[in-house]
Amino acid sequence: MSVSNAQAADKPLWINNSDLGCRKNSELCTVGFGISRDEAIRNSKVELLKVFSTNISSKFESNLSAGSTQSNEDFQEVIKEETQGVLEGVQINKVYEQNDGFYVLANLNKRQAGENLKLKITGLDTEIKIIYDDKDSVEKTNLQRLFAKRQALNQTYLFLIGTEIPSPISSELILKSNKEALKGVTLHIHFDEHEPKPLEAETIKYFSDLGYTVVTGVVVNSGATHFITGKVISEKQYINVRGFKKYKVVLKITVSNNKKIETSHLNLESSSTGRNYQHALEGAIKEITNDLKEKINDLNIE
């Protein structure tokens, strides 16, 4: 790693043109700036994520949107999740310090990153094929989500290496299998939550986008085959700051089948401070909503 001082030399050319510090055929490079070295490194990785997002998102969405029940917002989340893993191979090869902070040049070896992606893709292909071939597998409802994850990795691989890894099962067959698995499955979703029920709405959207038939309401629907119930609990916490309130919010979700047997559960919580109860509650709900988006896959419908 090379380090320069602003007082000893002019700024290196790679600060304004990362290609000048990069092997374009074998590397991706970005520049990050920060008041500290660590901040500059984080920002250089953020810039790399932007490169992936710009070059992958539109094609990925067009490939999966045809006939899919998932939204573009879901696709973006998958892309973000999977491309972040690629950054594990980032190297910081150049650092330049000046009076107001640091510049760093981040380098990602395309071939090495591609090999890591290939291992993940082939692993997913094996998992998908096992579920697809098992006629009685309760996990068939997860095929579309697994395939979306696989395709996000594949588009990242294409961007880095220039070729795709063909899927052993087509997207049309995945979608057909997913629809068949959902036949006769109706979810009743109801949260004990203050209106406008943002957490209930997020859960309904997620399962609806996957293709499930969803009903809601206080009265239990007689046609429901599975039940997702949630309870939002808020409790006041001590804070020695005049004019502010602190509340902890807990979301408890339970999934059960039509025999009233619990199949999975999820507990999320957040504490937030605000000028009043409503202000503090809004902050905590926002954080729990973000956590719910990331962890809702843990809710299994069996």
Backbone bond lengths (Angstrom), bond angles and torsions (degrees), N, CA, C in turn:
res aa  C-N    CA-C-N  psi(-1)  N-CA   C-N-CA  omega(-1)  CA-C   N-CA-C  phi
1 M - - - 1.459 - - 1.522 109.05 -
2 S 1.322 116.68 128.60 1.461 120.41 -179.96 1.511 110.06 -99.74
3 V 1.354 117.58 139.48 1.441 123.10 -179.90 1.518 108.69 -125.98
4 S 1.338 116.88 131.40 1.459 121.71 179.26 1.508 109.23 -119.60
5 N 1.341 116.96 157.88 1.451 122.00 177.13 1.503 109.64 -115.88
6 A 1.350 116.14 138.05 1.461 120.95 -174.58 1.505 112.35 -60.97
7 Q 1.339 116.81 -29.84 1.448 119.25 -177.27 1.522 111.97 -80.57
8 A 1.333 116.69 -16.83 1.459 119.97 -175.99 1.517 113.33 -95.04
9 A 1.316 118.01 -21.85 1.469 118.89 -175.96 1.511 109.92 -155.93
10 D 1.332 116.51 163.69 1.455 121.29 174.36 1.526 109.43 -70.61
11 K 1.337 115.40 162.43 1.457 118.96 178.86 1.522 110.60 -60.79
12 P 1.332 118.18 136.74 1.471 119.99 176.56 1.526 110.50 -66.54
13 L 1.308 115.83 151.23 1.457 121.24 -175.04 1.530 112.89 -66.10
14 W 1.334 117.32 -25.96 1.464 119.49 -177.13 1.530 113.28 -66.68
15 I 1.328 117.50 -16.32 1.463 120.17 179.13 1.527 111.19 -61.62
16 N 1.306 117.06 -40.23 1.462 122.26 -179.35 1.519 113.10 -96.49
17 N 1.331 117.30 -11.58 1.461 121.24 179.78 1.523 108.29 -148.50
18 S 1.330 116.56 94.95 1.466 120.47 -174.61 1.524 112.56 -61.84
19 D 1.347 117.54 -22.53 1.465 120.28 179.81 1.524 111.94 -61.95
20 L 1.337 116.60 -26.38 1.457 120.65 -178.09 1.529 112.10 -73.17
21 G 1.314 117.26 -13.37 1.460 120.09 176.05 1.508 111.76 -114.30
22 C 1.331 116.61 22.17 1.465 121.00 -168.07 1.521 111.45 -137.78
23 R 1.324 116.79 144.12 1.463 121.88 169.67 1.529 106.91 -87.28
24 K 1.320 117.11 97.18 1.461 122.21 -169.11 1.527 113.24 -58.64
25 N 1.317 117.62 -33.54 1.457 120.08 -176.93 1.528 112.98 -74.88
26 S 1.320 116.48 -25.13 1.462 119.49 -174.32 1.519 114.05 -121.22
27 E 1.346 117.74 -6.08 1.455 120.10 -175.86 1.531 111.89 -134.98
28 L 1.329 114.80 154.07 1.465 121.98 165.09 1.523 106.39 -109.59
29 C 1.327 116.85 135.99 1.458 120.02 -176.24 1.522 110.73 -134.60
30 T 1.322 115.97 142.04 1.460 121.83 174.08 1.518 108.94 -141.57
31 V 1.325 115.37 159.92 1.461 121.87 179.79 1.517 109.25 -113.00
32 G 1.330 116.02 136.63 1.458 121.19 176.21 1.513 110.60 -125.50
33 F 1.332 115.54 146.04 1.473 120.69 177.94 1.517 109.17 -122.06
34 G 1.347 115.63 144.69 1.462 120.07 176.85 1.516 111.14 -161.09
35 I 1.311 114.39 159.45 1.469 118.87 178.58 1.526 110.33 -65.27
36 S 1.316 116.60 -34.63 1.465 121.40 174.61 1.522 109.70 -112.46
37 R 1.332 115.56 165.31 1.468 120.10 178.28 1.532 110.53 -62.17
38 D 1.348 116.63 -43.59 1.465 120.27 -178.61 1.530 111.49 -62.97
39 E 1.337 116.75 -39.82 1.464 120.22 178.42 1.521 110.70 -64.67
40 A 1.325 116.78 -40.11 1.463 120.59 178.77 1.525 110.99 -63.68
41 I 1.332 116.57 -39.40 1.471 120.63 178.55 1.524 110.13 -65.21
42 R 1.342 116.70 -44.76 1.473 119.86 177.97 1.525 111.04 -59.41
43 N 1.325 116.83 -42.82 1.462 120.67 -177.95 1.527 111.75 -68.36
44 S 1.330 117.28 -32.27 1.464 119.51 177.28 1.526 110.56 -66.43
45 K 1.338 116.80 -34.91 1.464 120.66 177.70 1.528 111.07 -72.64
46 V 1.338 115.93 -35.36 1.467 119.72 174.84 1.522 110.08 -60.12
47 E 1.340 116.48 -41.54 1.467 120.85 178.81 1.526 111.14 -63.88
48 L 1.336 117.02 -36.20 1.463 119.94 176.96 1.529 110.84 -65.97
49 L 1.327 116.74 -40.19 1.464 120.09 176.93 1.524 110.89 -59.69
50 K 1.332 116.15 -38.79 1.465 120.42 178.70 1.525 110.74 -63.37
51 V 1.331 116.56 -37.94 1.465 120.56 178.64 1.524 109.76 -62.06
52 F 1.343 116.35 -46.38 1.462 120.44 178.60 1.525 111.02 -62.04
53 S 1.318 116.11 -46.71 1.465 120.62 -177.03 1.518 111.11 -60.35
54 T 1.324 117.09 -44.36 1.461 121.91 -178.56 1.516 111.91 -63.24
55 N 1.329 116.00 -40.07 1.460 120.10 -173.36 1.520 114.49 -89.50
56 I 1.337 117.47 -15.35 1.460 120.06 -174.39 1.521 112.71 -108.77
57 S 1.325 117.94 -39.76 1.460 121.77 -165.99 1.523 114.24 -54.65
58 S 1.342 117.91 -52.83 1.465 120.16 -172.49 1.526 111.59 -62.98
59 K 1.333 117.07 -42.46 1.460 119.39 -179.23 1.529 110.93 -70.22
60 F 1.322 116.13 -38.96 1.458 120.49 179.73 1.521 110.75 -61.57
61 E 1.332 116.46 -44.05 1.461 121.04 -179.44 1.526 111.09 -63.94
62 S 1.336 116.99 -43.52 1.459 119.82 -177.65 1.526 111.17 -66.80
63 N 1.341 117.04 -33.23 1.457 120.57 179.99 1.525 112.46 -69.56
64 L 1.347 116.84 -35.72 1.445 119.46 -174.93 1.518 113.58 -98.94
65 S 1.329 118.10 -19.17 1.460 120.21 -173.87 1.523 112.47 -67.08
66 A 1.315 117.19 -31.41 1.458 120.45 -176.45 1.529 110.42 -63.34
67 G 1.332 115.73 111.56 1.453 120.77 177.29 1.510 114.85 77.61
68 S 1.326 118.02 -0.32 1.458 120.42 -177.52 1.513 110.53 -89.46
69 T 1.335 115.78 151.43 1.456 120.26 177.72 1.522 112.05 -93.60
70 Q 1.326 117.10 -8.38 1.460 119.89 -178.09 1.525 110.90 -81.87
71 S 1.327 115.46 149.33 1.460 121.48 -177.37 1.524 110.92 -87.57
72 N 1.342 115.18 162.05 1.452 120.04 176.66 1.522 111.69 -61.84
73 E 1.332 117.07 -30.13 1.459 120.23 177.08 1.527 110.34 -63.03
74 D 1.342 116.13 -39.55 1.464 120.03 177.20 1.518 110.48 -64.23
75 F 1.344 116.53 -41.76 1.454 120.46 178.94 1.520 111.04 -59.65
76 Q 1.340 116.00 -43.02 1.455 120.54 -179.80 1.527 110.71 -60.69
77 E 1.335 116.83 -39.26 1.453 120.45 179.17 1.525 110.96 -64.83
78 V 1.346 116.12 -41.19 1.459 120.05 178.87 1.517 110.45 -63.82
79 I 1.335 116.75 -44.64 1.463 121.52 179.34 1.525 110.24 -59.03
80 K 1.321 115.85 -47.55 1.461 120.51 -178.46 1.514 111.13 -60.75
81 E 1.330 116.04 -45.04 1.460 121.04 -178.51 1.519 111.90 -62.40
82 E 1.333 116.48 -46.31 1.454 120.28 -174.36 1.528 113.28 -76.62
83 T 1.328 117.71 -35.48 1.463 118.95 -179.77 1.521 111.70 -73.78
84 Q 1.328 117.94 -25.00 1.460 119.36 176.57 1.523 111.05 -62.06
85 G 1.338 116.66 -33.72 1.453 120.05 178.29 1.514 112.88 -64.32
86 V 1.329 116.86 -29.09 1.462 121.04 179.64 1.522 110.75 -63.33
87 L 1.328 116.46 -30.97 1.462 120.72 -175.22 1.525 112.94 -69.12
88 E 1.321 117.76 -5.33 1.460 120.10 175.88 1.524 111.10 -61.85
89 G 1.341 116.62 -24.27 1.461 119.95 -178.28 1.521 114.41 -93.97
90 V 1.323 118.08 9.63 1.463 120.98 -177.87 1.527 110.69 -72.02
91 Q 1.328 115.68 136.75 1.463 122.79 175.47 1.526 109.22 -115.79
92 I 1.324 116.74 141.36 1.464 122.09 174.71 1.519 107.55 -102.65
93 N 1.329 116.46 105.84 1.462 121.11 -172.94 1.521 114.60 -99.88
94 K 1.326 116.88 -22.01 1.461 119.30 -178.71 1.527 109.85 -136.76
95 V 1.331 115.18 138.15 1.460 122.02 177.07 1.522 108.77 -133.63
96 Y 1.318 115.52 132.96 1.467 120.33 178.05 1.522 108.66 -127.76
97 E 1.327 115.88 124.12 1.463 121.11 -178.39 1.517 110.52 -105.46
98 Q 1.334 115.04 135.25 1.458 119.74 172.43 1.529 108.19 -134.60
99 N 1.317 116.40 -179.57 1.462 120.01 -170.83 1.528 113.93 -58.43
100 D 1.325 117.27 -36.71 1.459 119.82 -175.01 1.522 113.75 -98.04
101 G 1.326 119.22 5.04 1.449 119.78 177.70 1.518 113.81 154.67
102 F 1.350 114.28 -158.16 1.463 121.67 -174.80 1.528 110.75 -125.25
103 Y 1.343 115.25 146.27 1.457 122.84 167.46 1.520 107.13 -113.73
104 V 1.320 117.25 137.83 1.460 120.33 174.47 1.524 109.52 -130.39
105 L 1.305 115.38 149.65 1.467 122.01 176.57 1.523 107.94 -109.34
106 A 1.331 116.17 115.86 1.467 122.22 179.82 1.520 109.89 -95.69
107 N 1.335 116.48 134.76 1.461 122.03 -179.46 1.527 109.68 -124.02
108 L 1.332 116.47 133.78 1.463 121.85 175.30 1.523 108.47 -120.50
109 N 1.323 116.68 120.54 1.455 121.74 178.16 1.529 108.98 -74.23
110 K 1.328 116.81 116.26 1.469 120.99 -175.02 1.523 112.38 -62.63
111 R 1.327 116.73 -43.81 1.468 119.89 -176.58 1.523 111.28 -64.46
112 Q 1.326 117.06 -46.39 1.458 119.94 -179.42 1.531 111.44 -63.88
113 A 1.337 115.74 -43.23 1.460 119.47 178.02 1.523 110.50 -63.20
114 G 1.343 116.51 -38.55 1.456 121.06 179.26 1.521 112.27 -63.67
115 E 1.347 117.42 -39.70 1.461 120.88 179.04 1.527 111.08 -63.87
116 N 1.328 116.24 -40.54 1.466 119.88 177.70 1.524 111.35 -64.69
117 L 1.332 116.07 -40.02 1.462 120.52 177.86 1.521 111.09 -64.86
118 K 1.322 116.45 -40.58 1.467 121.02 -178.75 1.526 110.85 -60.78
119 L 1.325 116.98 -40.77 1.467 120.75 178.29 1.540 110.70 -62.04
120 K 1.328 116.27 -42.24 1.466 120.55 179.94 1.532 110.82 -67.00
121 I 1.335 116.43 -40.46 1.468 120.61 -178.50 1.522 110.78 -65.64
122 T 1.328 117.47 -46.97 1.469 120.36 -179.20 1.527 110.69 -65.34
123 G 1.337 116.83 -33.39 1.461 120.19 176.04 1.520 111.63 -64.90
124 L 1.341 116.33 -42.41 1.460 121.01 177.02 1.529 111.07 -65.94
125 D 1.328 117.43 -39.08 1.464 121.16 178.88 1.534 110.61 -59.68
126 T 1.328 115.73 -40.88 1.467 120.09 178.19 1.529 110.59 -63.91
127 E 1.342 116.03 -45.45 1.473 120.51 180.00 1.526 111.13 -63.17
128 I 1.332 116.29 -43.99 1.463 120.82 -179.62 1.527 111.29 -62.79
129 K 1.334 116.84 -43.64 1.466 120.70 -177.72 1.531 111.55 -65.44
130 I 1.337 116.34 -38.92 1.471 119.64 179.49 1.528 110.03 -62.20
131 I 1.324 116.59 -45.26 1.463 120.84 -179.96 1.523 110.59 -67.21
132 Y 1.335 116.17 -43.37 1.473 120.93 -177.94 1.534 111.50 -62.23
133 D 1.331 116.77 -40.39 1.465 120.99 -177.15 1.525 113.20 -76.67
134 D 1.330 117.29 -19.67 1.462 121.04 -179.76 1.525 109.17 -86.38
135 K 1.311 116.64 105.68 1.467 121.26 -174.83 1.523 112.66 -62.48
136 D 1.327 117.02 -27.93 1.459 120.38 -174.95 1.525 113.24 -102.30
137 S 1.318 118.11 7.42 1.460 120.16 -175.61 1.531 111.37 -67.68
138 V 1.348 115.76 129.15 1.468 120.17 177.25 1.523 110.63 -74.79
139 E 1.330 116.60 -10.72 1.457 120.77 -178.13 1.529 113.05 -85.49
140 K 1.332 117.42 1.26 1.460 119.67 179.75 1.522 112.33 -59.51
141 T 1.329 116.20 -27.19 1.465 119.18 178.83 1.528 111.72 -68.30
142 N 1.328 117.53 -12.87 1.466 121.41 179.03 1.527 112.49 -95.28
143 L 1.340 117.09 -1.74 1.465 119.82 -175.03 1.525 112.48 -59.70
144 Q 1.330 117.20 -43.33 1.458 119.79 -176.99 1.533 111.02 -64.50
145 R 1.333 116.07 -40.06 1.462 120.00 179.36 1.530 110.62 -66.29
146 L 1.346 116.84 -42.94 1.463 120.42 178.43 1.526 111.18 -64.21
147 F 1.348 116.00 -38.58 1.458 119.82 -179.44 1.533 110.62 -68.29
148 A 1.339 116.92 -37.70 1.461 119.85 176.71 1.522 110.65 -62.04
149 K 1.324 116.22 -40.71 1.469 121.06 177.26 1.527 110.19 -63.49
150 R 1.327 115.88 -42.63 1.470 121.15 179.24 1.519 111.49 -61.61
151 Q 1.334 116.39 -43.53 1.453 120.63 -178.11 1.533 112.42 -70.79
152 A 1.325 116.88 -31.29 1.466 119.54 175.39 1.525 109.88 -63.46
153 L 1.325 115.86 -43.35 1.463 120.03 176.61 1.528 111.01 -64.61
154 N 1.336 115.84 -39.17 1.463 120.33 -178.03 1.525 112.01 -65.88
155 Q 1.344 116.59 -39.70 1.457 119.71 178.14 1.529 111.25 -68.47
156 T 1.316 116.53 -33.99 1.465 120.33 175.01 1.524 109.91 -65.93
157 Y 1.330 116.22 -41.61 1.469 121.44 177.41 1.529 110.72 -61.67
158 L 1.329 116.34 -43.13 1.467 121.27 178.38 1.529 110.82 -60.30
159 F 1.326 116.63 -43.91 1.459 121.19 -179.78 1.530 110.94 -61.99
160 L 1.338 117.25 -38.61 1.464 120.65 -176.76 1.526 112.63 -80.42
161 I 1.346 116.41 -44.39 1.467 121.08 -170.00 1.526 112.64 -100.50
162 G 1.331 117.34 -28.44 1.455 120.31 179.49 1.510 114.65 99.68
163 T 1.337 117.87 -4.29 1.467 122.28 176.80 1.528 109.08 -134.79
164 E 1.337 115.81 158.15 1.459 120.79 177.51 1.521 110.55 -99.96
165 I 1.323 115.74 162.57 1.456 122.11 171.77 1.529 106.71 -103.72
166 P 1.332 118.17 109.55 1.474 120.41 -175.54 1.520 111.95 -59.13
167 S 1.334 115.71 140.97 1.461 120.42 177.66 1.524 109.56 -82.38
168 P 1.326 118.01 136.61 1.474 120.03 178.38 1.530 112.56 -69.03
169 I 1.346 117.13 -17.61 1.461 122.04 178.52 1.522 108.09 -128.51
170 S 1.333 116.86 129.96 1.456 120.73 -175.72 1.525 111.84 -72.02
171 S 1.340 115.09 160.07 1.463 120.37 178.70 1.529 110.88 -64.27
172 E 1.345 117.10 -32.87 1.463 120.67 178.90 1.528 111.38 -63.73
173 L 1.343 116.34 -42.18 1.465 120.13 179.17 1.529 111.31 -69.63
174 I 1.337 116.06 -35.60 1.466 120.18 177.23 1.523 109.98 -62.84
175 L 1.339 116.27 -46.60 1.464 121.02 -179.20 1.528 110.70 -63.80
176 K 1.330 116.86 -41.99 1.465 121.19 179.63 1.525 110.58 -62.71
177 S 1.334 116.29 -44.02 1.458 120.80 179.71 1.514 111.00 -64.74
178 N 1.334 116.27 -38.67 1.457 121.12 179.80 1.538 110.67 -64.23
179 K 1.343 116.17 -43.27 1.465 120.83 179.82 1.524 111.12 -64.84
180 E 1.323 116.74 -41.09 1.461 120.69 179.72 1.520 110.91 -64.15
181 A 1.345 116.46 -37.42 1.461 120.75 -179.22 1.523 111.98 -67.98
182 L 1.348 115.49 -26.04 1.463 120.01 -176.84 1.529 113.37 -91.33
183 K 1.341 116.82 -4.68 1.462 119.94 178.99 1.523 109.91 -61.15
184 G 1.305 115.59 129.12 1.453 119.78 177.47 1.519 114.59 81.29
185 V 1.343 117.14 1.08 1.463 120.64 179.47 1.531 109.09 -99.22
186 T 1.306 116.97 120.48 1.459 122.49 177.78 1.523 109.13 -126.36
187 L 1.307 116.51 125.60 1.460 121.80 -179.44 1.528 110.15 -99.02
188 H 1.318 115.68 130.11 1.460 120.48 170.98 1.531 107.18 -101.75
189 I 1.337 116.19 116.50 1.461 121.51 -176.52 1.526 109.11 -115.78
190 H 1.321 114.91 123.16 1.466 119.14 177.88 1.518 109.67 -147.41
191 F 1.346 115.81 125.88 1.458 121.47 177.18 1.520 110.07 -112.75
192 D 1.305 115.54 137.13 1.466 121.04 171.40 1.532 106.32 -80.83
193 E 1.323 115.12 91.61 1.472 121.36 -169.48 1.525 109.08 -150.11
194 H 1.326 116.34 145.71 1.465 120.10 178.22 1.527 110.67 -66.56
195 E 1.324 115.58 144.28 1.462 120.46 175.07 1.527 109.44 -60.93
196 P 1.359 118.09 144.85 1.477 128.74 10.63 1.524 114.70 -90.04
197 K 1.327 118.15 20.60 1.457 123.76 174.59 1.538 113.49 55.06
198 P 1.319 118.00 62.49 1.481 120.29 -177.91 1.521 113.49 -65.58
199 L 1.336 117.64 -34.15 1.461 120.10 -178.38 1.528 111.05 -73.71
200 E 1.316 116.45 -39.52 1.465 119.98 174.69 1.528 110.03 -62.75
201 A 1.335 116.11 -42.90 1.471 120.41 -179.13 1.529 111.36 -62.30
202 E 1.323 117.48 -39.50 1.467 121.27 179.42 1.522 110.66 -65.50
203 T 1.326 116.47 -39.98 1.465 120.72 179.82 1.530 110.97 -67.98
204 I 1.332 116.79 -42.38 1.466 121.03 177.59 1.525 110.51 -60.93
205 K 1.321 116.69 -44.37 1.471 121.04 -179.15 1.519 111.17 -61.50
206 Y 1.327 116.30 -43.29 1.462 120.29 -177.90 1.532 111.27 -59.90
207 F 1.326 116.47 -50.88 1.458 119.12 -176.88 1.525 112.34 -73.51
208 S 1.310 117.70 -31.45 1.466 120.46 175.37 1.520 110.65 -64.70
209 D 1.341 116.49 -42.12 1.467 120.77 179.01 1.519 112.09 -63.73
210 L 1.332 116.90 -28.74 1.464 120.44 177.50 1.522 112.23 -76.93
211 G 1.352 116.98 -10.57 1.457 120.37 177.22 1.511 114.65 106.73
212 Y 1.317 117.74 2.84 1.466 120.60 179.18 1.531 110.79 -72.42
213 T 1.330 115.86 149.08 1.459 121.28 167.30 1.526 107.15 -82.75
214 V 1.342 115.79 124.12 1.466 120.37 -174.65 1.524 110.15 -121.28
215 V 1.326 115.83 132.68 1.465 121.87 172.05 1.512 107.56 -124.02
216 T 1.320 116.74 157.86 1.457 119.89 -178.85 1.520 109.83 -145.88
217 G 1.312 115.34 178.39 1.459 120.22 -178.32 1.514 111.30 123.97
218 V 1.327 115.74 163.74 1.472 120.97 -178.99 1.526 110.95 -69.60
219 V 1.319 115.90 -39.81 1.472 120.54 -179.15 1.529 109.70 -76.43
220 V 1.315 116.37 129.72 1.467 121.58 -179.80 1.519 110.02 -65.75
221 N 1.333 116.08 128.50 1.456 121.80 179.87 1.524 109.80 -78.05
222 S 1.333 116.63 125.86 1.468 120.92 -176.34 1.525 112.51 -66.15
223 G 1.329 116.69 -22.30 1.459 119.43 -179.14 1.511 113.90 -88.74
224 A 1.320 117.46 -1.84 1.464 120.47 -177.81 1.523 111.35 -71.93
225 T 1.321 115.59 139.57 1.469 121.29 176.84 1.520 112.17 -102.02
226 H 1.336 116.39 -20.05 1.454 121.51 179.25 1.526 109.02 -142.57
227 F 1.326 114.85 153.75 1.461 119.90 -175.78 1.526 110.70 -129.36
228 I 1.325 114.73 129.39 1.466 120.80 175.36 1.525 107.25 -117.62
229 T 1.312 115.17 110.44 1.459 119.66 -178.61 1.527 109.77 -114.66
230 G 1.313 114.91 145.76 1.458 119.66 -179.58 1.511 111.23 -137.06
231 K 1.300 116.28 147.28 1.460 121.69 177.13 1.523 108.46 -131.15
232 V 1.332 115.44 126.04 1.465 121.37 179.16 1.524 108.21 -103.56
233 I 1.335 115.88 120.33 1.461 122.11 -178.03 1.525 109.24 -117.07
234 S 1.313 116.66 131.18 1.466 120.25 176.89 1.519 109.55 -122.42
235 E 1.316 116.72 139.07 1.458 120.84 179.65 1.534 110.24 -138.93
236 K 1.314 115.17 139.57 1.458 121.19 -178.24 1.524 109.95 -74.25
237 Q 1.340 116.23 138.81 1.449 121.53 177.90 1.523 110.07 -119.72
238 Y 1.314 115.03 155.56 1.465 119.65 -177.92 1.523 110.66 -73.67
239 I 1.338 116.03 136.78 1.450 121.91 172.80 1.529 108.14 -147.93
240 N 1.301 116.90 128.81 1.463 121.95 -176.16 1.531 110.58 -94.33
241 V 1.330 114.77 55.24 1.469 120.95 177.97 1.521 107.59 -131.99
242 R 1.296 116.12 115.78 1.460 120.58 -176.00 1.535 110.86 -64.93
243 G 1.319 115.43 135.37 1.464 120.59 176.82 1.517 114.32 86.79
244 F 1.350 117.24 4.10 1.463 119.97 -179.92 1.530 110.56 -130.28
245 K 1.317 115.14 150.73 1.452 122.94 178.20 1.535 108.89 -120.89
246 K 1.329 115.38 148.68 1.468 120.13 177.49 1.524 109.17 -126.89
247 Y 1.335 115.03 131.53 1.461 120.42 -179.97 1.521 110.34 -132.87
248 K 1.324 114.67 143.47 1.463 120.76 171.67 1.524 107.85 -103.20
249 V 1.320 115.72 133.27 1.458 121.48 179.19 1.526 108.47 -116.58
250 V 1.317 116.64 132.61 1.465 122.47 179.93 1.528 108.96 -122.49
251 L 1.328 115.96 131.80 1.463 121.49 174.28 1.522 108.38 -112.74
252 K 1.337 115.89 121.80 1.460 121.21 177.44 1.526 108.59 -115.23
253 I 1.338 115.93 119.08 1.465 121.47 -179.31 1.525 109.33 -115.49
254 T 1.321 115.41 136.72 1.463 121.18 177.51 1.526 109.35 -129.21
255 V 1.324 116.02 136.25 1.460 121.97 175.36 1.524 108.06 -112.38
256 S 1.336 116.41 131.90 1.460 120.16 177.71 1.528 109.69 -139.43
257 N 1.332 115.70 158.23 1.470 119.94 178.92 1.522 110.07 -92.56
258 N 1.346 116.26 -176.00 1.476 119.07 -175.45 1.526 113.04 -72.74
259 K 1.340 116.59 -3.64 1.463 120.79 173.93 1.530 110.80 -97.15
260 K 1.350 114.91 9.34 1.466 123.06 179.01 1.535 112.27 66.10
261 I 1.338 116.48 23.21 1.466 121.07 177.48 1.527 108.80 -93.34
262 E 1.323 116.98 125.48 1.468 120.83 -179.66 1.527 110.30 -69.63
263 T 1.318 116.28 130.13 1.464 121.04 -179.71 1.523 112.81 -108.28
264 S 1.340 118.16 -21.93 1.461 121.30 175.94 1.518 109.61 -169.11
265 H 1.315 115.35 163.90 1.458 119.71 176.66 1.524 109.27 -150.92
266 L 1.320 114.87 164.70 1.470 120.79 -177.66 1.522 107.95 -149.51
267 N 1.330 116.21 129.21 1.459 121.80 177.27 1.524 109.64 -120.06
268 L 1.321 116.25 125.46 1.461 121.89 179.06 1.517 108.48 -128.29
269 E 1.338 116.77 146.07 1.459 119.12 177.83 1.524 111.11 -148.31
270 S 1.332 114.73 156.61 1.460 121.23 179.37 1.523 109.20 -155.91
271 S 1.329 116.15 144.49 1.464 122.08 174.21 1.511 108.90 -112.72
272 S 1.337 115.83 139.31 1.456 120.27 -177.67 1.523 110.05 -144.73
273 T 1.337 115.35 147.36 1.462 122.38 179.51 1.521 109.55 -110.29
274 G 1.336 116.11 139.93 1.455 120.22 179.09 1.521 111.49 -153.06
275 R 1.315 115.88 175.57 1.469 120.73 -179.39 1.529 111.90 -69.56
276 N 1.329 116.10 -25.25 1.458 120.77 177.73 1.532 108.37 -151.93
277 Y 1.333 116.22 -178.14 1.461 120.90 -177.80 1.523 111.94 -57.99
278 Q 1.335 116.94 -48.08 1.458 120.94 -176.43 1.514 111.81 -62.88
279 H 1.334 116.12 -41.62 1.458 120.72 -179.40 1.525 110.94 -64.63
280 A 1.345 116.21 -45.04 1.466 120.30 178.87 1.533 110.71 -65.30
281 L 1.343 116.13 -40.26 1.464 120.68 -179.29 1.522 111.31 -62.97
282 E 1.323 117.18 -40.83 1.462 121.30 -179.85 1.526 111.27 -60.23
283 G 1.342 116.28 -40.92 1.464 119.54 179.34 1.510 112.36 -65.43
284 A 1.329 116.60 -43.12 1.461 120.59 -179.76 1.527 111.50 -67.60
285 I 1.333 116.79 -41.65 1.466 120.93 179.09 1.525 110.87 -62.33
286 K 1.317 116.69 -40.49 1.466 120.50 179.32 1.524 110.65 -60.72
287 E 1.340 117.19 -43.34 1.459 120.79 -179.74 1.526 111.14 -66.96
288 I 1.339 116.34 -41.31 1.466 119.54 179.62 1.527 110.46 -66.85
289 T 1.331 117.21 -36.65 1.469 120.59 177.20 1.521 110.68 -59.51
290 N 1.331 117.08 -43.68 1.467 121.15 178.11 1.524 111.01 -63.72
291 D 1.346 116.95 -41.54 1.464 120.51 177.97 1.520 111.09 -64.90
292 L 1.330 115.95 -38.44 1.459 120.81 -179.47 1.525 110.81 -62.37
293 K 1.324 117.36 -40.80 1.464 121.44 178.98 1.525 110.77 -59.46
294 E 1.335 116.18 -36.25 1.463 120.44 -176.53 1.534 112.16 -80.73
295 K 1.342 117.06 -30.89 1.465 120.01 -170.37 1.523 114.20 -110.25
296 I 1.315 117.19 -0.60 1.460 119.89 -176.07 1.533 112.05 -64.02
297 N 1.334 116.79 -22.37 1.460 120.15 177.22 1.527 112.28 -62.03
298 D 1.349 115.89 -19.14 1.470 119.90 -179.87 1.528 112.22 -73.01
299 L 1.333 117.06 -11.76 1.462 120.34 178.51 1.533 109.14 -82.83
300 N 1.306 116.34 109.85 1.469 121.19 -176.41 1.517 111.37 -97.15
301 I 1.319 115.54 131.76 1.455 121.77 176.12 1.526 107.35 -99.92
302 E 1.325 117.30 107.67 1.474 120.53 -176.45 1.520 110.62 -118.34
